[in-house]
Amino acid sequence: MPPRTILYTGKGGVGKTSVAAATARRCAEQGLRTVVMSTDPAHSLSDSLGHDLGSEPSEITPMLWGQEVLAAAEMRRNWDQVSTWLTGLLLNQGVDRIRAEELTVPPGMDELFSLLQIKRHWDEDVFDVVIVDCAPSGETLRLLGFPEVAEWWVKKAFPWNRSLLGAAAPLARALDMPLPDPEMMEEVDRLIRNLVEMDVILRDHDHCSIRLVMNPDRMVINEARRTFTYLCLYGYQTDAVVVNRIFPDEVDGTYFSGWKDHQGRATPGRDRGLRPGPDPQGKVFRRRSDRAGDARPAE
């Protein structure tokens, strides 16, 4: 059975990482083998969990693992042979090495390879739950749509099959043009398959969903509403909106009462365009573990 997969995103600074870490801890406490991974280039998951993390899952508690995906390492693992061949091809055409190396990596490809770690966990079937701490909402929207775009790009850039390569070999030798070797073509084929399967995973509404994290602030609410709309248009399931850092009634009459009133004025805007749906809330001045269960995965 595929693992329950939850991707957390939202405007920068709203507490995505804290909510993702709290969700992962809650799942682990319920006896579910859980991995929480960060695909945000500016990782802070280690700080949130209080545990040094690397590019491979490392055990934090008996049922909880953490991982901070290194985009550069994933790109070398998935794109090294292709990049080497493309660089040689461009050098053969007179492009200098620095420009050639930059041109061999399409924009966003390094981040896409970070997302492929989700497919890896699905294939290995080690964990019951996969929690993903994504980059801020704008980058996440671009990244979620990238598997389909990258699949198109790779097919256009590498349209050959083995029979066509054999037929083109004499002409390539005459023009002193390097042709891709079979190992590189296998890597391209594998990448295309992974991109197709990754897109299927993200649109699997039975096992995968996205959760928006927001604060009760007008600017944050407006961005969350736009993100929610885009996710719906792209066919991704959003099963919850987590409202974080709400000032509780206990702050009335203190310095923070003004902030509480400001949040109250922004709340009606939160409800427009984001309901119906679960609305977990995390309040300031309460222990995070008290609220961790609010973001538990759906059964």
C-alpha positions as CSV (number, residue, x, y, z in Angstrom):
1,M,0.0,0.0,0.0
2,P,1.5,3.4,-0.9
3,P,2.4,5.7,2.0
4,R,0.1,8.5,3.1
5,T,1.9,11.5,1.6
6,I,1.3,15.1,2.8
7,L,3.0,18.2,1.3
8,Y,3.1,21.4,3.4
9,T,3.5,24.7,1.7
10,G,2.6,28.4,2.3
11,K,4.0,31.8,2.4
12,G,7.5,32.1,3.8
13,G,7.7,32.5,7.5
14,V,4.2,31.2,8.4
15,G,5.6,28.1,10.1
16,K,5.4,25.3,7.5
17,T,8.5,23.5,8.8
18,S,7.2,23.6,12.4
19,V,3.8,22.2,11.3
20,A,5.4,19.5,9.2
21,A,7.7,18.5,12.1
22,A,4.7,18.4,14.5
23,T,2.7,16.3,12.1
24,A,5.5,13.9,11.7
25,R,6.0,13.5,15.5
26,R,2.3,13.0,15.9
27,C,2.2,10.2,13.3
28,A,5.3,8.6,14.9
29,E,3.6,8.7,18.3
30,Q,0.6,6.8,16.7
31,G,2.9,4.0,15.7
32,L,3.3,4.9,12.0
33,R,6.7,4.6,10.4
34,T,7.2,8.3,9.4
35,V,9.7,10.2,7.4
36,V,9.7,14.0,7.2
37,M,11.7,15.5,4.4
38,S,12.6,19.0,3.4
39,T,12.8,20.0,-0.3
40,D,13.2,23.7,0.6
41,P,16.7,24.9,-0.6
42,A,16.9,26.9,2.7
43,H,16.6,24.0,5.0
44,S,15.5,24.5,8.7
45,L,14.0,21.1,9.4
46,S,17.1,20.1,11.4
47,D,16.6,23.2,13.7
48,S,12.9,22.4,14.1
49,L,13.5,18.8,15.1
50,G,16.7,19.5,17.1
51,H,18.5,16.8,15.2
52,D,21.2,17.0,12.5
53,L,19.8,15.7,9.2
54,G,21.5,14.7,5.9
55,S,20.5,13.8,2.4
56,E,19.5,10.3,3.5
57,P,16.8,9.5,6.1
58,S,18.3,9.4,9.6
59,E,16.5,8.0,12.6
60,I,15.3,10.5,15.2
61,T,13.0,8.3,17.3
62,P,12.2,4.6,16.8
63,M,9.3,5.5,14.4
64,L,10.5,8.8,13.0
65,W,13.1,9.6,10.4
66,G,14.2,13.0,9.0
67,Q,15.8,14.0,5.7
68,E,17.0,17.3,4.1
69,V,17.3,16.7,0.4
70,L,20.3,18.2,-1.3
71,A,19.2,19.3,-4.8
72,A,22.8,19.4,-6.2
73,A,23.4,15.8,-5.0
74,E,20.1,14.6,-6.5
75,M,20.9,16.3,-9.8
76,R,24.3,14.6,-10.0
77,R,22.7,11.3,-9.3
78,N,20.0,11.7,-12.0
79,W,21.5,14.0,-14.6
80,D,25.3,13.5,-14.5
81,Q,25.7,11.4,-17.7
82,V,23.2,13.6,-19.7
83,S,24.9,16.7,-18.5
84,T,28.4,15.4,-19.5
85,W,27.2,14.5,-23.0
86,L,25.4,17.8,-23.5
87,T,28.5,19.7,-22.3
88,G,30.7,17.8,-24.8
89,L,28.2,18.5,-27.6
90,L,28.1,22.2,-26.9
91,L,31.9,22.4,-26.6
92,N,32.1,20.7,-30.0
93,Q,30.0,23.6,-31.4
94,G,32.4,26.2,-30.0
95,V,30.6,27.1,-26.8
96,D,32.9,27.9,-23.9
97,R,32.9,25.4,-21.0
98,I,31.3,27.6,-18.4
99,R,28.3,28.5,-20.6
100,A,28.1,24.9,-21.8
101,E,27.8,23.6,-18.2
102,E,25.2,26.1,-17.4
103,L,23.1,25.4,-20.5
104,T,23.0,21.6,-19.8
105,V,20.6,22.1,-16.8
106,P,17.1,23.4,-17.5
107,P,15.8,25.9,-14.9
108,G,14.2,24.2,-12.0
109,M,15.6,20.7,-12.8
110,D,17.7,20.6,-9.6
111,E,14.5,21.2,-7.5
112,L,12.6,18.6,-9.5
113,F,15.1,15.9,-8.6
114,S,14.5,16.8,-4.9
115,L,10.8,16.0,-5.5
116,L,11.7,12.6,-7.0
117,Q,12.6,11.5,-3.5
118,I,8.9,11.1,-2.8
119,K,8.8,8.5,-5.6
120,R,11.8,6.8,-4.1
121,H,10.0,6.4,-0.8
122,W,6.9,5.1,-2.6
123,D,9.0,2.5,-4.5
124,E,10.9,1.3,-1.4
125,D,7.7,1.0,0.7
126,V,9.5,1.4,4.0
127,F,7.4,4.2,5.5
128,D,3.7,4.4,6.3
129,V,3.7,8.2,6.1
130,V,5.8,10.7,4.1
131,I,5.7,14.3,5.2
132,V,7.2,16.9,2.9
133,D,8.2,20.4,4.0
134,C,8.1,22.2,0.7
135,A,9.5,25.6,-0.4
136,P,7.3,28.7,-0.2
137,S,4.0,28.6,-2.2
138,G,5.3,30.3,-5.3
139,E,8.2,28.0,-5.8
140,T,6.0,25.0,-4.9
141,L,3.4,25.8,-7.5
142,R,6.2,26.0,-10.2
143,L,7.7,22.8,-8.9
144,L,4.5,20.8,-8.8
145,G,3.8,21.7,-12.5
146,F,7.4,20.9,-13.5
147,P,7.2,17.1,-13.9
148,E,4.9,17.5,-16.9
149,V,7.0,20.4,-18.4
150,A,10.2,18.5,-17.9
151,E,8.8,15.4,-19.5
152,W,8.0,17.4,-22.6
153,W,11.4,19.1,-22.6
154,V,13.3,15.8,-22.2
155,K,11.3,14.1,-25.0
156,K,12.0,17.1,-27.3
157,A,15.7,17.3,-26.4
158,F,16.3,13.5,-26.7
159,P,13.9,12.2,-29.4
160,W,16.1,9.4,-30.5
161,N,15.7,5.7,-30.2
162,R,18.3,3.0,-30.6
163,S,17.6,2.3,-34.3
164,L,17.8,6.0,-35.1
165,L,21.1,6.3,-33.2
166,G,22.6,3.5,-35.3
167,A,21.5,5.1,-38.5
168,A,22.9,8.5,-37.5
169,A,26.3,7.1,-36.5
170,P,28.0,7.5,-39.9
171,L,26.8,11.0,-40.3
172,A,27.8,11.9,-36.8
173,R,31.3,10.6,-37.4
174,A,31.6,12.6,-40.6
175,L,30.6,15.7,-38.8
176,D,32.8,14.9,-35.7
177,M,29.6,15.1,-33.6
178,P,29.3,13.0,-30.4
179,L,26.3,10.7,-30.1
180,P,24.8,9.7,-26.8
181,D,25.8,6.2,-25.7
182,P,23.3,3.5,-24.7
183,E,23.9,4.1,-20.9
184,M,23.0,7.7,-21.3
185,M,19.9,6.9,-23.3
186,E,18.8,4.5,-20.5
187,E,19.3,7.3,-18.0
188,V,17.0,9.5,-20.1
189,D,14.4,6.8,-20.5
190,R,14.5,6.2,-16.7
191,L,14.1,9.9,-16.1
192,I,11.0,10.1,-18.4
193,R,9.4,7.2,-16.6
194,N,10.1,8.7,-13.2
195,L,8.6,12.0,-14.3
196,V,5.4,10.3,-15.5
197,E,5.1,8.3,-12.3
198,M,5.9,11.3,-10.1
199,D,3.0,13.2,-11.8
200,V,0.7,10.3,-11.1
201,I,1.7,10.2,-7.4
202,L,1.1,13.9,-6.9
203,R,-2.4,13.5,-8.4
204,D,-3.3,10.4,-6.4
205,H,-6.1,11.8,-4.3
206,D,-6.4,8.6,-2.2
207,H,-2.9,8.8,-0.8
208,C,-1.4,12.3,-1.6
209,S,-2.6,15.7,-0.6
210,I,-1.3,19.2,-0.1
211,R,-1.9,21.3,3.1
212,L,-1.6,25.1,3.2
213,V,-0.1,26.8,6.2
214,M,-1.1,30.4,6.9
215,N,-1.3,33.0,9.6
216,P,-4.4,35.1,10.2
217,D,-2.9,38.1,8.3
218,R,-4.5,39.8,5.3
219,M,-1.4,39.4,3.0
220,V,-0.9,35.8,4.0
221,I,-4.6,35.0,3.6
222,N,-4.7,36.5,0.1
223,E,-1.7,34.5,-1.0
224,A,-3.1,31.3,0.5
225,R,-6.4,31.9,-1.5
226,R,-4.5,32.3,-4.7
227,T,-2.4,29.2,-4.0
228,F,-5.5,27.2,-3.2
229,T,-7.1,28.3,-6.5
230,Y,-4.0,27.3,-8.5
231,L,-3.8,23.9,-6.8
232,C,-7.4,23.2,-7.7
233,L,-6.9,24.3,-11.3
234,Y,-3.9,22.0,-11.6
235,G,-5.8,19.1,-10.2
236,Y,-4.0,18.7,-6.9
237,Q,-5.9,17.9,-3.7
238,T,-5.8,20.3,-0.8
239,D,-7.4,18.6,2.2
240,A,-6.7,21.1,4.9
241,V,-5.6,24.7,5.6
242,V,-3.6,25.0,8.8
243,V,-4.0,28.4,10.5
244,N,-0.9,28.9,12.6
245,R,0.1,31.5,15.3
246,I,-3.3,32.6,16.4
247,F,-3.3,34.8,19.6
248,P,-5.5,33.2,22.2
249,D,-8.0,35.0,24.5
250,E,-5.5,34.9,27.3
251,V,-3.6,37.9,25.7
252,D,-6.6,40.3,26.2
253,G,-5.4,43.4,28.1
254,T,-1.7,42.8,27.3
255,Y,0.6,44.1,24.7
256,F,-0.5,41.4,22.3
257,S,-4.2,42.3,22.4
258,G,-3.8,44.7,19.5
259,W,-2.4,41.8,17.4
260,K,-5.3,39.6,18.4
261,D,-7.8,42.3,17.3
262,H,-5.9,42.6,14.0
263,Q,-6.1,38.9,13.5
264,G,-9.9,39.0,14.2
265,R,-10.4,41.6,11.5
266,A,-8.6,39.4,9.0
267,T,-10.5,36.2,9.8
268,P,-13.5,36.8,7.5
269,G,-11.2,37.1,4.5
270,R,-9.7,33.7,5.5
271,D,-13.1,32.0,5.3
272,R,-13.8,33.3,1.8
273,G,-12.4,31.0,-0.9
274,L,-10.9,28.5,1.5
275,R,-14.0,26.6,2.8
276,P,-15.4,24.0,3.0
277,G,-12.6,22.0,4.5
278,P,-10.8,21.2,7.8
279,D,-9.3,24.3,9.5
280,P,-6.8,23.2,12.1
281,Q,-5.5,26.0,14.3
282,G,-2.3,26.5,16.1
283,K,-2.2,29.2,18.8
284,V,0.7,31.2,20.2
285,F,1.9,30.7,23.8
286,R,0.9,27.0,23.8
287,R,3.2,24.0,23.6
288,R,3.5,22.8,20.0
289,S,3.0,19.2,21.1
290,D,-0.5,20.2,22.3
291,R,-1.5,21.1,18.8
292,A,0.4,18.5,16.8
293,G,-2.6,16.2,16.6
294,D,-4.6,18.8,14.7
295,A,-2.6,18.1,11.5
296,R,-2.6,14.4,11.7
297,P,-3.0,12.6,8.3
298,A,-6.4,11.5,7.2
299,E,-7.3,7.8,7.6
